[in-house]
Amino acid sequence: MQSAICTLFEGHYHHGLAGLTNSLHKNGFRGHIYAGYKGQLPDWAAKSVANNDLGWPDAKTLTLADGVQIHFLPVVTKTHFTNYKPDYMLQLWAGPAKDAQGLMYFDPDIVIKCKWDFYENWITHGVAVVHEITANDMPASHPIRQEWIKVIEKSGLTVTRQLTSYINAGFCGINRNCIEFLEKWSIIIKTAVRDYGFVSENFQFTNRTDPFFAGDQDAMNIAAMCCESPLSEMGPEGMDLTYGGFTMSHAIGSPKPWKKNYLQSTFKGIAPSLADKEFWANMQSPISSYSVNTIKKKRLSMSVAGLIGRFYKKS
């Protein structure tokens, strides 16, 4: 199987794209990365060239070592990127990525940790997803799930399975024969806008009593309840949200690893995370969005912060 990668980024998140790409390359991925973006391309993409063959207006392609290509796709939409994921993936499969058997979305604050072959095999078992750490224990009788059943009915869909865990929307891997998962995810977001006052242009959290408190992530969880495709789930360790994982690290929350002052954070009682360490371990090749000296300084500051953290705890 040959899968393609996709992500969405803007502004300083280009550093995350660099880390993601480097981690993919290091772990054996060779192929196409479709990077939808708003704004300006980063300096490290200066050698990208126009690519009219993709059928996407103003697309550019950067060719890296050993057959890895990043296709930069300008995105024109009022929808916030976090709510645009299923429609973006469907557009890719209908256009630039039409020949890909699998399509895997990663947020641009994720790096992978294991051999790429694992991911290719993973999606043969169903839609690949990872559980959240917050509200991970979410049984079928949970009152929010009961409200989600109403959303499914309003969408003209049917519950197909009972789930007991909450899924993180930062990643999903899909075989083409499971494309209906994306179609239903998109339908649920449209229902949220039509019937629940959800504003797709915004990225914001409301109140957990709201069926769409977490926007696209709640919509993805609802889609998982009503899709016909099988799921292949991993626990929160699958994103290094807890210890013991081997697949990927997701730098959730803020500030992101490339924005953090590790010494300041340590004196606030916040030690460098697994995701921080994995990000800076993937910042040199084949893309360098920071100088070698900056990378060395960041790694050193993390080491010092980790040492201080052994002895200093915020009271």
Secondary structure, 3 states (H helix, E strand, C coil): CCEEEEEEEEHHHHHHHHHHHHHHHHCCCCCEEEEEEECCCCHHHCCCEECHHHCCCCCEEEECHHHCEEEEEECCCCCCHHHHHHHHHHHHHHCCCCCCCEEEEECCCEEECCCHHHHHHHCCCCEEEEECCCCCECCCCCHHHHHHHHHHHHCCCCCCCCCCECEEEEEEEEEHHHCHHHHHHHHHHHHHHHHCCCCCCCCCCCCCCCCCCCCHHHHHHHHHHHCCCCEEEECHHHHCCCCCCCCEEECCCCCCHHHCCHHHHHHCCCCCCHHHHHHHCCCCCCCCCCCHHHHHHHHHHHHHHHHHHHHCCCC
